[in-house]
Amino acid sequence: MRHSTGTPTKAEAARMDAIKEAGICLACYQHGYKQPAHVEIHHLLSGNKRRGHGFTVGLCVWHHRGLPPCGWDSAQAEYELGPSLARGSKPFRAMFGTDDELLSIQNEMIGQGENLW
């Protein structure tokens, strides 16, 4: 698969694997849901362009792509989990933080400290 950011390096791939293995959606975590879940890798942006594979965070399918959990509709998902990034970046960022804030939280969660990429 071709990416606008190119093929990940070994370190970048390891970072994304660590995010997936942690299984913690940053938005769910901030909203009080602390249990592991399936997370997808979201590439953070700058000027509508991906910043690179080192600038990634884990989000569940609701917060990443706006797909409600099984058995829920969109209204219930938004009420229970907060806004979806795919359904509106401004409400999402207002509730969960800027890209840089999310990156900092993600780096702490996977033990990366400062972003090294």
MMTF fields as JSON, N, C-alpha, C and O atoms, coordinates in Angstrom:
{
  "mmtfVersion": "1.0.0",
  "mmtfProducer": "UNKNOWN",
  "numBonds": 467,
  "numAtoms": 468,
  "numGroups": 117,
  "numChains": 1,
  "numModels": 1,
  "chainsPerModel": [1],
  "groupsPerChain": [117],
  "chainIdList": ["A"],
  "bondAtomList": [4, 2, 8, 6, 12, 10, 16, 14, 20, 18, 24, 22, 28, 26, 32, 30, 36, 34, 40, 38, 44, 42, 48, 46, 52, 50, 56, 54, 60, 58, 64, 62, 68, 66, 72, 70, 76, 74, 80, 78, 84, 82, 88, 86, 92, 90, 96, 94, 100, 98, 104, 102, 108, 106, 112, 110, 116, 114, 120, 118, 124, 122, 128, 126, 132, 130, 136, 134, 140, 138, 144, 142, 148, 146, 152, 150, 156, 154, 160, 158, 164, 162, 168, 166, 172, 170, 176, 174, 180, 178, 184, 182, 188, 186, 192, 190, 196, 194, 200, 198, 204, 202, 208, 206, 212, 210, 216, 214, 220, 218, 224, 222, 228, 226, 232, 230, 236, 234, 240, 238, 244, 242, 248, 246, 252, 250, 256, 254, 260, 258, 264, 262, 268, 266, 272, 270, 276, 274, 280, 278, 284, 282, 288, 286, 292, 290, 296, 294, 300, 298, 304, 302, 308, 306, 312, 310, 316, 314, 320, 318, 324, 322, 328, 326, 332, 330, 336, 334, 340, 338, 344, 342, 348, 346, 352, 350, 356, 354, 360, 358, 364, 362, 368, 366, 372, 370, 376, 374, 380, 378, 384, 382, 388, 386, 392, 390, 396, 394, 400, 398, 404, 402, 408, 406, 412, 410, 416, 414, 420, 418, 424, 422, 428, 426, 432, 430, 436, 434, 440, 438, 444, 442, 448, 446, 452, 450, 456, 454, 460, 458, 464, 462],
  "bondOrderList": [1, 1, 1, 1, 1, 1, 1, 1, 1, 1, 1, 1, 1, 1, 1, 1, 1, 1, 1, 1, 1, 1, 1, 1, 1, 1, 1, 1, 1, 1, 1, 1, 1, 1, 1, 1, 1, 1, 1, 1, 1, 1, 1, 1, 1, 1, 1, 1, 1, 1, 1, 1, 1, 1, 1, 1, 1, 1, 1, 1, 1, 1, 1, 1, 1, 1, 1, 1, 1, 1, 1, 1, 1, 1, 1, 1, 1, 1, 1, 1, 1, 1, 1, 1, 1, 1, 1, 1, 1, 1, 1, 1, 1, 1, 1, 1, 1, 1, 1, 1, 1, 1, 1, 1, 1, 1, 1, 1, 1, 1, 1, 1, 1, 1, 1, 1],
  "groupList": [{"groupName": "MET", "atomNameList": ["N", "CA", "C", "O"], "elementList": ["N", "C", "C", "O"], "formalChargeList": [0, 0, 0, 0], "bondAtomList": [1, 0, 2, 1, 3, 2], "bondOrderList": [1, 1, 2], "singleLetterCode": "M", "chemCompType": "L-PEPTIDE LINKING"}, {"groupName": "ARG", "atomNameList": ["N", "CA", "C", "O"], "elementList": ["N", "C", "C", "O"], "formalChargeList": [0, 0, 0, 0], "bondAtomList": [1, 0, 2, 1, 3, 2], "bondOrderList": [1, 1, 2], "singleLetterCode": "R", "chemCompType": "L-PEPTIDE LINKING"}, {"groupName": "HIS", "atomNameList": ["N", "CA", "C", "O"], "elementList": ["N", "C", "C", "O"], "formalChargeList": [0, 0, 0, 0], "bondAtomList": [1, 0, 2, 1, 3, 2], "bondOrderList": [1, 1, 2], "singleLetterCode": "H", "chemCompType": "L-PEPTIDE LINKING"}, {"groupName": "SER", "atomNameList": ["N", "CA", "C", "O"], "elementList": ["N", "C", "C", "O"], "formalChargeList": [0, 0, 0, 0], "bondAtomList": [1, 0, 2, 1, 3, 2], "bondOrderList": [1, 1, 2], "singleLetterCode": "S", "chemCompType": "L-PEPTIDE LINKING"}, {"groupName": "THR", "atomNameList": ["N", "CA", "C", "O"], "elementList": ["N", "C", "C", "O"], "formalChargeList": [0, 0, 0, 0], "bondAtomList": [1, 0, 2, 1, 3, 2], "bondOrderList": [1, 1, 2], "singleLetterCode": "T", "chemCompType": "L-PEPTIDE LINKING"}, {"groupName": "GLY", "atomNameList": ["N", "CA", "C", "O"], "elementList": ["N", "C", "C", "O"], "formalChargeList": [0, 0, 0, 0], "bondAtomList": [1, 0, 2, 1, 3, 2], "bondOrderList": [1, 1, 2], "singleLetterCode": "G", "chemCompType": "PEPTIDE LINKING"}, {"groupName": "PRO", "atomNameList": ["N", "CA", "C", "O"], "elementList": ["N", "C", "C", "O"], "formalChargeList": [0, 0, 0, 0], "bondAtomList": [1, 0, 2, 1, 3, 2], "bondOrderList": [1, 1, 2], "singleLetterCode": "P", "chemCompType": "L-PEPTIDE LINKING"}, {"groupName": "LYS", "atomNameList": ["N", "CA", "C", "O"], "elementList": ["N", "C", "C", "O"], "formalChargeList": [0, 0, 0, 0], "bondAtomList": [1, 0, 2, 1, 3, 2], "bondOrderList": [1, 1, 2], "singleLetterCode": "K", "chemCompType": "L-PEPTIDE LINKING"}, {"groupName": "ALA", "atomNameList": ["N", "CA", "C", "O"], "elementList": ["N", "C", "C", "O"], "formalChargeList": [0, 0, 0, 0], "bondAtomList": [1, 0, 2, 1, 3, 2], "bondOrderList": [1, 1, 2], "singleLetterCode": "A", "chemCompType": "L-PEPTIDE LINKING"}, {"groupName": "GLU", "atomNameList": ["N", "CA", "C", "O"], "elementList": ["N", "C", "C", "O"], "formalChargeList": [0, 0, 0, 0], "bondAtomList": [1, 0, 2, 1, 3, 2], "bondOrderList": [1, 1, 2], "singleLetterCode": "E", "chemCompType": "L-PEPTIDE LINKING"}, {"groupName": "ASP", "atomNameList": ["N", "CA", "C", "O"], "elementList": ["N", "C", "C", "O"], "formalChargeList": [0, 0, 0, 0], "bondAtomList": [1, 0, 2, 1, 3, 2], "bondOrderList": [1, 1, 2], "singleLetterCode": "D", "chemCompType": "L-PEPTIDE LINKING"}, {"groupName": "ILE", "atomNameList": ["N", "CA", "C", "O"], "elementList": ["N", "C", "C", "O"], "formalChargeList": [0, 0, 0, 0], "bondAtomList": [1, 0, 2, 1, 3, 2], "bondOrderList": [1, 1, 2], "singleLetterCode": "I", "chemCompType": "L-PEPTIDE LINKING"}, {"groupName": "CYS", "atomNameList": ["N", "CA", "C", "O"], "elementList": ["N", "C", "C", "O"], "formalChargeList": [0, 0, 0, 0], "bondAtomList": [1, 0, 2, 1, 3, 2], "bondOrderList": [1, 1, 2], "singleLetterCode": "C", "chemCompType": "L-PEPTIDE LINKING"}, {"groupName": "LEU", "atomNameList": ["N", "CA", "C", "O"], "elementList": ["N", "C", "C", "O"], "formalChargeList": [0, 0, 0, 0], "bondAtomList": [1, 0, 2, 1, 3, 2], "bondOrderList": [1, 1, 2], "singleLetterCode": "L", "chemCompType": "L-PEPTIDE LINKING"}, {"groupName": "TYR", "atomNameList": ["N", "CA", "C", "O"], "elementList": ["N", "C", "C", "O"], "formalChargeList": [0, 0, 0, 0], "bondAtomList": [1, 0, 2, 1, 3, 2], "bondOrderList": [1, 1, 2], "singleLetterCode": "Y", "chemCompType": "L-PEPTIDE LINKING"}, {"groupName": "GLN", "atomNameList": ["N", "CA", "C", "O"], "elementList": ["N", "C", "C", "O"], "formalChargeList": [0, 0, 0, 0], "bondAtomList": [1, 0, 2, 1, 3, 2], "bondOrderList": [1, 1, 2], "singleLetterCode": "Q", "chemCompType": "L-PEPTIDE LINKING"}, {"groupName": "VAL", "atomNameList": ["N", "CA", "C", "O"], "elementList": ["N", "C", "C", "O"], "formalChargeList": [0, 0, 0, 0], "bondAtomList": [1, 0, 2, 1, 3, 2], "bondOrderList": [1, 1, 2], "singleLetterCode": "V", "chemCompType": "L-PEPTIDE LINKING"}, {"groupName": "ASN", "atomNameList": ["N", "CA", "C", "O"], "elementList": ["N", "C", "C", "O"], "formalChargeList": [0, 0, 0, 0], "bondAtomList": [1, 0, 2, 1, 3, 2], "bondOrderList": [1, 1, 2], "singleLetterCode": "N", "chemCompType": "L-PEPTIDE LINKING"}, {"groupName": "PHE", "atomNameList": ["N", "CA", "C", "O"], "elementList": ["N", "C", "C", "O"], "formalChargeList": [0, 0, 0, 0], "bondAtomList": [1, 0, 2, 1, 3, 2], "bondOrderList": [1, 1, 2], "singleLetterCode": "F", "chemCompType": "L-PEPTIDE LINKING"}, {"groupName": "TRP", "atomNameList": ["N", "CA", "C", "O"], "elementList": ["N", "C", "C", "O"], "formalChargeList": [0, 0, 0, 0], "bondAtomList": [1, 0, 2, 1, 3, 2], "bondOrderList": [1, 1, 2], "singleLetterCode": "W", "chemCompType": "L-PEPTIDE LINKING"}],
  "groupTypeList": [0, 1, 2, 3, 4, 5, 4, 6, 4, 7, 8, 9, 8, 8, 1, 0, 10, 8, 11, 7, 9, 8, 5, 11, 12, 13, 8, 12, 14, 15, 2, 5, 14, 7, 15, 6, 8, 2, 16, 9, 11, 2, 2, 13, 13, 3, 5, 17, 7, 1, 1, 5, 2, 5, 18, 4, 16, 5, 13, 12, 16, 19, 2, 2, 1, 5, 13, 6, 6, 12, 5, 19, 10, 3, 8, 15, 8, 9, 14, 9, 13, 5, 6, 3, 13, 8, 1, 5, 3, 7, 6, 18, 1, 8, 0, 18, 5, 4, 10, 10, 9, 13, 13, 3, 11, 15, 17, 9, 0, 11, 5, 15, 5, 9, 17, 13, 19],
  "groupIdList": [1, 2, 3, 4, 5, 6, 7, 8, 9, 10, 11, 12, 13, 14, 15, 16, 17, 18, 19, 20, 21, 22, 23, 24, 25, 26, 27, 28, 29, 30, 31, 32, 33, 34, 35, 36, 37, 38, 39, 40, 41, 42, 43, 44, 45, 46, 47, 48, 49, 50, 51, 52, 53, 54, 55, 56, 57, 58, 59, 60, 61, 62, 63, 64, 65, 66, 67, 68, 69, 70, 71, 72, 73, 74, 75, 76, 77, 78, 79, 80, 81, 82, 83, 84, 85, 86, 87, 88, 89, 90, 91, 92, 93, 94, 95, 96, 97, 98, 99, 100, 101, 102, 103, 104, 105, 106, 107, 108, 109, 110, 111, 112, 113, 114, 115, 116, 117],
  "secStructList": [7, 7, 7, 6, 6, 7, 1, 7, 7, 2, 2, 2, 2, 2, 2, 2, 2, 2, 2, 2, 2, 2, 6, 7, 7, 2, 2, 2, 2, 2, 6, 6, 7, 7, 1, 7, 7, 7, 7, 3, 3, 3, 3, 7, 3, 3, 6, 6, 3, 3, 7, 7, 6, 6, 1, 3, 3, 3, 3, 7, 2, 2, 2, 2, 2, 7, 7, 7, 7, 6, 6, 7, 7, 2, 2, 2, 2, 2, 2, 2, 2, 7, 7, 7, 6, 6, 6, 7, 2, 2, 2, 2, 2, 2, 2, 2, 7, 7, 2, 2, 2, 2, 2, 2, 2, 2, 2, 2, 2, 6, 6, 7, 7, 1, 7, 7, 7],
  "xCoordList": [0.842, 0.0, 0.886, 1.833, 0.575, 1.333, 0.746, -0.471, 1.629, 1.218, 1.769, 2.822, 1.061, 1.573, 2.833, 3.594, 3.045, 4.23, 5.305, 6.314, 5.107, 6.093, 5.976, 5.097, 6.876, 6.907, 7.495, 8.527, 6.846, 7.386, 8.749, 9.007, 9.607, 10.882, 10.579, 9.442, 11.598, 11.397, 10.951, 10.075, 11.551, 11.19, 9.754, 9.016, 9.353, 7.992, 6.983, 5.922, 7.316, 6.432, 6.314, 5.23, 7.414, 7.38, 6.51, 5.782, 6.585, 5.749, 4.276, 3.493, 3.895, 2.497, 2.037, 0.89, 2.92, 2.589, 2.358, 1.442, 3.189, 3.03, 1.693, 1.043, 1.281, -0.005, -1.146, -2.061, -1.087, -2.129, -2.15, -3.221, -0.977, -0.893, -1.419, -2.032, -1.191, -1.708, -3.233, -3.862, -3.828, -5.269, -6.059, -7.14, -5.521, -6.206, -6.489, -5.575, -7.776, -8.195, -7.999, -8.544, -7.227, -6.946, -8.212, -8.326, -9.161, -10.397, -11.25, -11.772, -11.397, -12.154, -11.507, -12.197, -10.206, -9.471, -9.767, -10.018, -9.737, -10.021, -11.486, -11.823, -12.35, -13.775, -14.136, -15.298, -13.148, -13.377, -13.435, -13.584, -13.322, -13.311, -11.856, -11.111, -11.461, -10.051, -9.753, -8.597, -10.761, -10.529, -9.888, -10.142, -9.065, -8.45, -9.51, -10.564, -9.205, -10.111, -9.291, -8.082, -9.948, -9.284, -9.069, -10.013, -7.843, -7.57, -6.973, -6.313, -7.229, -6.661, -5.625, -5.683, -4.696, -3.654, -4.158, -4.556, -4.134, -4.499, -3.231, -2.52, -2.954, -1.813, -2.22, -3.195, -1.489, -1.773, -1.373, -0.489, -2.039, -1.873, -1.234, -1.248, -0.681, -0.211, -0.502, 0.063, -1.376, -1.757, -2.427, -2.2, -3.249, -3.966, -3.049, -3.47, -1.815, -0.891, -0.419, -0.199, -0.264, 0.241, 1.63, 2.483, 1.836, 3.113, 4.164, 5.351, 3.763, 4.697, 4.243, 3.346, 4.872, 4.476, 4.823, 4.251, 5.733, 6.078, 5.078, 5.145, 4.155, 3.133, 1.781, 0.896, 1.634, 0.45, -0.122, 0.6, -1.432, -2.127, -3.132, -3.52, -3.551, -4.537, -5.935, -6.175, -6.859, -8.265, -9.134, -8.799, -10.251, -11.199, -11.926, -11.771, -12.712, -13.385, -14.401, -14.63, -15.015, -15.925, -15.164, -15.514, -14.129, -13.414, -12.587, -12.333, -12.165, -11.355, -12.21, -12.003, -13.167, -13.931, -15.41, -16.141, -15.873, -17.277, -18.218, -19.405, -17.701, -18.544, -18.937, -18.069, -20.227, -20.654, -20.384, -20.362, -20.177, -20.022, -21.26, -22.355, -21.072, -22.149, -23.355, -23.219, -24.517, -25.744, -26.083, -27.162, -25.188, -25.437, -25.684, -25.209, -26.436, -26.525, -25.571, -24.957, -25.455, -24.494, -24.789, -23.869, -26.057, -26.428, -26.005, -25.485, -26.225, -25.817, -24.305, -23.776, -23.604, -22.14, -21.598, -20.684, -22.155, -21.681, -21.994, -21.176, -23.167, -23.552, -22.641, -22.179, -22.392, -21.604, -20.1, -19.392, -19.604, -18.158, -17.6, -16.383, -18.47, -18.009, -17.926, -18.229, -17.518, -17.522, -16.489, -15.446, -16.818, -15.931, -15.098, -15.619, -13.828, -12.955, -13.463, -13.437, -13.923, -14.396, -15.668, -15.947, -16.428, -17.696, -17.561, -18.525, -16.372, -16.143, -14.882, -14.846, -13.855, -12.575, -12.624, -11.953, -13.408, -13.456, -14.06, -13.458, -15.231, -15.759, -14.841, -14.678, -14.241, -13.331, -12.153, -11.83, -11.514, -10.342, -10.719, -9.942, -11.903, -12.353, -12.5, -12.207, -12.949, -13.151, -11.877, -11.608, -11.087, -9.985, -8.595, -7.628, -8.465, -7.176, -6.659, -7.167, -5.629, -4.991, -4.194, -3.97, -3.773, -2.939, -1.681, -1.295, -1.043, 0.181, -0.092, 0.725, -1.237, -1.6, -1.861, -1.42, -2.576, -2.831, -1.527, -1.342, -0.633, 0.663, 1.443, 2.042, 1.439, 2.158, 1.594, 2.348, 0.263, -0.375, -0.024, 0.316, -0.103, 0.199, 1.64, 1.909, 2.566, 3.973, 4.202, 4.968, 3.548, 3.669, 3.112, 3.692, 1.995, 1.348, 2.188, 2.134, 2.955, 3.783, 5.244, 6.114, 5.499, 6.858, 7.847, 9.045, 7.374, 8.263, 8.816, 9.805, 8.204, 8.642, 8.459, 7.377, 9.475, 9.392, 9.361, 9.952, 8.67, 8.624, 10.01, 10.567, 10.561, 11.947, 12.019, 13.111, 10.88, 10.93, 10.689, 10.693],
  "yCoordList": [-1.178, 0.0, 1.238, 1.335, 2.172, 3.427, 4.418, 4.556, 5.101, 6.126, 7.464, 7.525, 8.53, 9.858, 10.165, 11.068, 9.418, 9.618, 8.57, 8.519, 7.749, 6.733, 5.509, 5.417, 4.584, 3.353, 3.643, 4.305, 3.153, 3.398, 2.737, 1.651, 3.404, 2.79, 1.724, 1.6, 0.951, -0.064, 0.58, 0.057, 1.71, 2.403, 2.917, 2.816, 3.465, 3.969, 2.831, 2.958, 1.712, 0.548, 0.006, -0.4, -0.003, -0.46, 0.457, -0.008, 1.756, 2.72, 2.415, 2.339, 2.238, 1.979, 0.64, 0.512, -0.356, -1.645, -1.479, -2.08, -0.663, -0.423, 0.255, -0.059, 1.174, 1.851, 0.843, 0.833, -0.003, -1.01, -2.012, -2.386, -2.445, -3.42, -2.841, -3.559, -1.554, -0.919, -0.947, -1.078, -0.824, -0.942, 0.115, -0.161, 1.326, 2.395, 3.547, 4.183, 3.8, 4.961, 6.184, 6.245, 7.153, 8.338, 9.088, 9.58, 9.183, 9.91, 9.142, 9.743, 7.843, 7.038, 7.135, 7.285, 7.051, 7.126, 8.444, 8.457, 9.537, 10.842, 10.976, 11.763, 10.208, 10.265, 9.305, 9.226, 8.577, 7.711, 6.228, 5.425, 5.847, 4.422, 3.957, 4.341, 3.14, 2.774, 1.341, 0.919, 0.585, -0.798, -0.876, -0.021, -1.886, -2.057, -2.292, -2.873, -1.831, -1.972, -2.03, -1.803, -2.333, -2.272, -0.799, -0.009, -0.439, 0.943, 0.957, 0.013, 2.056, 2.303, 3.406, 4.221, 3.425, 4.444, 5.672, 5.595, 6.806, 8.08, 8.909, 9.16, 9.33, 10.197, 11.651, 12.127, 12.335, 13.736, 14.593, 14.231, 15.733, 16.579, 17.917, 18.376, 18.52, 19.904, 20.473, 20.017, 21.46, 22.011, 20.989, 20.98, 20.126, 19.057, 18.013, 17.285, 17.927, 16.887, 16.088, 16.639, 14.783, 13.934, 14.396, 14.719, 14.421, 14.867, 13.762, 14.043, 12.533, 11.417, 10.314, 10.507, 9.155, 7.99, 8.135, 7.434, 9.014, 9.251, 10.144, 10.319, 10.709, 11.6, 10.902, 11.332, 9.824, 8.984, 8.749, 8.747, 8.553, 8.241, 7.131, 6.894, 6.454, 5.392, 5.897, 6.534, 5.608, 5.964, 4.759, 3.992, 4.594, 3.536, 3.903, 5.011, 2.971, 3.225, 4.367, 5.065, 4.573, 5.709, 7.02, 7.894, 7.158, 8.428, 8.673, 9.826, 7.616, 7.775, 7.951, 8.891, 7.049, 7.044, 7.319, 7.354, 7.517, 7.833, 6.654, 6.835, 5.425, 4.236, 3.867, 3.523, 3.927, 3.644, 2.193, 1.311, 1.944, 0.559, -0.268, 0.27, -1.55, -2.473, -2.283, -2.291, -2.114, -1.958, -0.519, -0.262, 0.419, 1.825, 2.582, 2.19, 3.675, 4.584, 5.753, 5.846, 6.633, 7.742, 8.667, 9.141, 8.918, 9.815, 9.231, 9.949, 7.933, 7.295, 7.28, 7.525, 6.995, 6.973, 8.343, 8.449, 9.385, 10.731, 11.099, 11.727, 10.712, 10.999, 10.265, 10.846, 9.0, 8.165, 8.398, 8.373, 8.627, 8.645, 10.007, 10.192, 10.952, 12.254, 12.293, 11.304, 13.426, 13.609, 12.748, 12.389, 12.435, 11.681, 12.656, 13.657, 12.371, 13.194, 13.242, 14.297, 12.109, 12.05, 12.86, 13.286, 13.073, 13.792, 15.273, 16.03, 15.682, 17.092, 17.294, 16.982, 17.816, 17.967, 19.033, 18.892, 20.098, 21.16, 20.672, 20.889, 20.017, 19.511, 18.461, 18.423, 17.606, 16.579, 17.223, 16.842, 18.195, 18.839, 19.681, 19.789, 20.271, 21.057, 20.171, 20.604, 18.941, 18.044, 17.297, 17.124, 16.851, 15.938, 16.548, 15.945, 17.716, 18.377, 18.514, 17.903, 19.34, 19.57, 18.339, 17.434, 18.316, 17.209, 17.073, 15.96, 18.185, 18.113, 17.602, 16.873, 17.978, 17.457, 15.958, 15.212, 15.515, 14.084, 13.319, 12.236, 13.88, 13.237, 13.085, 12.039, 14.112, 14.06, 12.967, 12.214, 12.883, 11.845, 10.469, 9.565, 10.303, 9.012, 8.602, 7.446, 9.548, 9.239, 8.777, 7.843, 9.423, 8.999, 7.601, 6.796, 7.302, 5.998, 4.859, 3.75, 5.103, 4.024, 4.164, 3.472, 5.07, 5.204, 5.852, 5.585, 6.697, 7.341, 8.665, 9.158, 9.248, 10.557, 11.542, 11.617, 12.291, 13.231, 12.464, 11.391, 13.024, 12.407, 12.486, 13.573, 11.342, 11.291, 11.299, 11.255, 11.355, 11.279, 12.613, 12.75],
  "zCoordList": [0.0, 0.0, 0.0, 0.781, -0.871, -0.925, 0.058, 0.18, 0.75, 1.7, 1.239, 0.604, 1.56, 1.224, 2.024, 1.677, 3.083, 3.916, 3.633, 4.336, 2.633, 2.298, 3.19, 4.047, 2.967, 3.751, 5.125, 5.227, 6.192, 7.53, 7.725, 7.205, 8.477, 8.874, 9.917, 10.371, 10.296, 11.339, 12.646, 13.334, 12.985, 14.229, 14.162, 15.142, 13.018, 12.864, 12.905, 13.514, 12.252, 12.278, 13.7, 14.12, 14.439, 15.832, 16.682, 17.559, 16.423, 17.135, 16.892, 17.839, 15.627, 15.297, 15.868, 16.295, 15.878, 16.501, 18.001, 18.562, 18.648, 20.091, 20.381, 21.379, 19.521, 19.702, 19.586, 20.41, 18.558, 18.364, 19.518, 19.998, 19.962, 21.052, 22.356, 23.147, 22.593, 23.809, 23.796, 24.846, 22.608, 22.468, 23.213, 23.734, 23.264, 23.99, 23.038, 22.514, 22.827, 22.048, 22.936, 24.038, 22.465, 23.282, 23.657, 24.779, 22.741, 23.029, 24.043, 24.981, 23.873, 24.84, 26.219, 27.228, 26.254, 27.518, 28.235, 29.44, 27.502, 28.1, 28.506, 29.391, 27.856, 28.169, 29.305, 29.704, 29.824, 30.976, 30.686, 31.608, 29.424, 29.068, 29.011, 28.11, 29.965, 30.092, 29.631, 29.68, 29.185, 28.788, 27.405, 26.557, 27.172, 25.843, 24.769, 25.027, 23.575, 22.435, 21.162, 21.182, 20.06, 18.76, 18.409, 18.422, 18.102, 17.696, 16.299, 15.864, 15.617, 14.303, 14.434, 15.355, 13.523, 13.529, 12.787, 11.625, 13.48, 12.859, 12.702, 13.675, 11.482, 11.199, 11.431, 10.851, 12.258, 12.545, 11.353, 10.576, 11.222, 10.044, 10.372, 11.514, 9.348, 9.389, 8.008, 7.014, 7.944, 6.644, 5.756, 4.546, 6.33, 5.624, 4.998, 4.098, 5.453, 4.987, 6.186, 7.264, 5.992, 7.058, 7.497, 6.67, 8.801, 9.351, 9.311, 9.479, 9.096, 9.057, 9.992, 10.812, 9.859, 10.646, 12.124, 12.958, 12.458, 13.859, 14.559, 15.776, 13.809, 14.353, 14.261, 13.521, 15.02, 14.953, 16.347, 17.344, 16.388, 17.633, 17.369, 16.225, 18.429, 18.321, 18.614, 19.64, 17.702, 17.883, 17.529, 16.626, 18.24, 17.909, 16.615, 16.101, 16.097, 14.82, 14.921, 13.933, 16.092, 16.237, 16.152, 15.36, 16.96, 16.999, 15.736, 15.388, 15.047, 13.843, 12.586, 11.818, 12.379, 11.121, 11.28, 10.29, 12.527, 12.753, 12.642, 12.372, 12.848, 12.812, 14.23, 15.033, 14.566, 15.937, 16.329, 15.47, 17.631, 18.09, 17.74, 17.573, 17.635, 17.268, 18.194, 19.417, 17.598, 18.349, 18.715, 19.249, 18.442, 18.752, 17.466, 16.4, 17.572, 16.443, 16.695, 17.758, 15.716, 15.822, 17.001, 17.667, 17.252, 18.354, 19.698, 20.552, 19.888, 21.141, 21.276, 22.36, 20.186, 20.231, 20.607, 21.425, 20.015, 20.331, 21.783, 22.456, 22.26, 23.639, 24.627, 25.609, 24.357, 25.278, 25.166, 26.173, 23.94, 23.694, 23.296, 23.262, 22.999, 22.536, 21.028, 20.361, 20.486, 19.03, 18.304, 18.851, 17.064, 16.18, 15.349, 14.859, 15.193, 14.361, 12.924, 12.29, 12.409, 11.022, 10.808, 9.687, 11.848, 11.722, 12.065, 11.95, 12.483, 12.779, 13.601, 14.791, 12.96, 13.66, 14.754, 15.777, 14.555, 15.565, 16.881, 17.932, 16.866, 18.138, 18.77, 19.989, 17.924, 18.436, 19.161, 20.286, 18.521, 19.125, 20.342, 21.291, 20.314, 21.469, 22.701, 23.816, 22.51, 23.644, 24.035, 25.224, 23.054, 23.351, 23.228, 23.692, 22.624, 22.538, 21.119, 20.179, 21.001, 19.708, 19.297, 20.101, 18.052, 17.586, 18.435, 18.794, 18.757, 19.559, 20.966, 21.529, 21.541, 22.864, 22.799, 23.673, 21.771, 21.606, 21.399, 21.954, 20.607, 20.365, 21.665, 21.912, 22.486, 23.757, 24.663, 25.279, 24.741, 25.552, 25.007, 25.771, 23.68, 23.07, 23.341, 23.67, 23.204, 23.446, 24.882, 25.119, 25.833, 27.226, 27.417, 28.146, 26.771, 26.94, 26.4, 26.932, 25.37, 24.807, 25.202, 24.675, 26.136, 26.663, 25.723, 25.81, 24.829, 23.864, 24.363, 23.821, 25.375, 25.811, 24.687, 24.105, 24.37, 23.238, 21.924, 21.802, 20.954, 19.628, 19.011, 18.855, 18.664, 18.156, 16.64, 16.073, 15.98, 14.523, 13.923, 12.699]
}
